[in-house]
């Protein structure tokens, strides 16, 4: 079941009992069981959380996998991807073996330049790169590459400015923002007309819940998923705390990211 604001406290408490690496979920996680559906003018968009930063969207323009990593079995109950989006090269966002197992005959990959350069040749042949600030088309849909980077000095080594992407997907009358790994940058806070957002939060790598809430207060999506919220050395962020900091005008959703 996918959780809304009123379920977050129970979810966070349950997740804390798992003994796993910060970003790992169980390999037997049944992704298809945790689904939200959003109605748009072009048709429904269904969201299937997989693990940490990985999720699948079934959309009117095809099936989109975002930062797929982990065991291919986690994706077995879902359709093969028409598009794979990769934000950057860290191991919780990019894995060449997972990509090779998931791609089908017609799968297209869109990635930032750093990932595009390191793709194996068989994957690179079906991949296109897009840099910060550029747009690219998929099936007639415009995809915007939003800069994703750290602004806190001691965190800049993790995600330097200019390298990594977030994405805005422009469906007909419905805009989806995928943050990738970033802090609450000016580019994020300047976003407009976002209907659905996926917002990272963990330390030391991205941002804390207060920064995330600050960003959401600025660009005001209709719906937001906190994701990527397990961190290192006490850096795990509490999605329930995030939900309390967010205006009631913004609906907080919580997928089963960690099994």
N, C-alpha and C positions, 0 to 999 in steps of 0.2 A: 504494500500500500504506500502511496506517496503521501507525505504528510504536509499539512498546512500549519499556520502559526500556532494553533491551539494544541498541536501534537508535538511541538518541538522539544519541550522539556523532557518528555518521556523518551523521545528518540535519542537525545544527547546523552541521557543517563545510561540507556541501554548500550549505545555505541562504546561508551567508555570501558566496558567490561572486556572488550576484545583484546587479545594479545597478538598484535600484528605490527609490522613496520608501519610508520606513520601514514603512508599513503596507500597501503595495501588493503584490498578487500578479499574475502574468501573466494577461492576459485570456483566454488559451487554456487556463487551468488546467482539467483534466478532473475535476470534483468527484466524479463517480460512481465514479471509480477508487479513491478513498481512503475506505474504509468500515469501520466497526466495528459489530458487532451485539451488543446486550446482551439477554439473556433476562430477561423479567419475568413475574410471575404473570398479567398481562393480555395478554401477547404480546410480540413482539420490538420493540426500539427500535434503529433503525439511524442512525448518525451520519455525515454527509457534511460534512467541512470544506470551506469555500469559499475564504476568504481572511481572515487576520488576526483579525477579530472576528465574521465572518459564517459561519454554518453552517446546515445543514438536518437535521432529525430526522424520520424516518418512524416513526410511533408507532401504537399501537392506536387512538388517538383522532384520527388524521389527521396530515397533513404540517405541520410547524412550521418556519418560517424565523425565524432569530434575527439581528437587526441586518443585514438584507440591503442591501448596497451593491455598487457595481461594475457591470460589464457584464451585462445580462440573459442573454447567451450563456453565462455561467458556470453558470447554473441550468437550462440548456435540457434536460439529460439527466435532470432530477429532476422529480417530480410538482409540480403547482401547489400553493401553500400553502393549507391550511385556516385556519391561524393564522399571523400575523406578530407577533413580539414585538420591541419597540424599547426599548432601555434609556435612551438619551439622544440629544441632537441633534448631537453632533460628527460630522464628515463621514465618519469611518470606521465609523459606526454607523447613520447616518440619511441617506438620499438619496431625496427625493420622486420623482424620475424613475425610479429603480430600483423603488421600491414600485409606481408606476403601471404599470410593465411587467410586474410579477409577479402582481398581484392578479387573482383570478378572480371569478366571479359570487358565490361563497359565502365568499370570504376574509374573515376577521375580523382586525382589528388591535387589539392591546393595547399601550399606550404610557404613559410617564410624562406628567404634566400639561404639561410644557414642550413636548414634541414634539406632543402632542395639539393644543395651541393653534396650532401652526404648520403643521399638515397642510393641504394644499389641500382645498377643500370636498368634492370627489368622494371623497377618501380619508377625511376626517373623518366622513363619513356612515356609514362601516362600521367606525369605530374607537371603542374605549372606553378611558377613562383609569383608571389605578390609581396611587395615591400610596404613598409609603413606609409600610410597616406595614399596608397594606390587603390584602384578599384579593379575588379575582375568580374567577368560574367560566367554564370553557370546556368544553363537552361533558360536564358533570358533574364535571370535574376542577378541584380548587382550585389556583389559582396565587397564590403569596404574593409581594408586592412587598418585596424586601429593600433597605434603604438602601445606596446605593453612593456613597462620597464619600472625599475625601482627608483624612487626619488629620495629615500632616506640614505644618507651617505654610506653607512656601514652595510647596507643591503645592495648597493649598486653593482657589486661584483656578481651577484646572482643573475640579474637580468638587466644588462646595460642598455641604455637608450639607443634605439635605432635597429636592434637586432630582431626582437620577437614581435609577434602579431597577436592582437585580439581581432575579432571579426564582428561586423554587423551584416546580417543577412536581411535583404529587403524583399520579403514576400509581398504579395499584393495587399496593401493595407495593414501589414503586420511586420514590425521590425524586431529582430532578435539580436541581442548583443551577447557575445561570448568573450569573457575578459582575458582568457589565458592567464599567465602569471604576471602580476602587475601590482602597483600601489594605486592610490586614488589620484591619478595624474590629471593635469588640466584637460587633456584630450578626452579622458573618460567623463569628467564632470561636465564637459561641454556637449555631450551627446544629447540629442533631442528625439522625441517621439519614439522612444523605445517601449515596446509592449512587453517583451520578455527578456530578462537578463540572467546570465549565469555569472556569479561573482565569486572570485577566489578570495580566500582569507586564511593565511597561516603564517607563522613566524619560524625562522627568521627570513623566509624566502619571499613573502608577498606583503600582506598588510594585516593589521589587527581588525577586530570588529568595529572599533570606533572609526577607523579610516573607511572601512567598507560602508558603514552607515552614513558617513559624511558624503561619500560618492553617490550613494543611492538618493540621498536627500537633494543632491544637485540635479541629477538627470531624470529622476522620478519615473522609473519603469512601472508599468501596471502590475507586473509579476516579477519576482526575483527568486532564484534558487541560490542560497549559499552553497558553495561546493569547494572542494580542495581545501578543507578546513582542518585537516590533521597536520601538525607541524612537528618540529624536532626540539628536544630539550625544553619541554614545557610550552612550546609554541602553538599547540592546538587551540583553535578558536572555538568558542561556544556558539553554535547557531541560534540557540535560544536567547542568548544575550543580544546577538545581532537583531533578532526579531523584535525584541523589546525596544531597541533604539530606533527602529524604522517606523515611519508614520503609518497610521492605520489605513491611509489611502493607498498604500503599496501592499500588495498581498504577497506574503512570504511563503514559498513552497519549499519542502524538504524531501528530496528523493532518498532512497535507501542506498547511499553512496558506499557504505562500509559493511554491508552484509549483516 
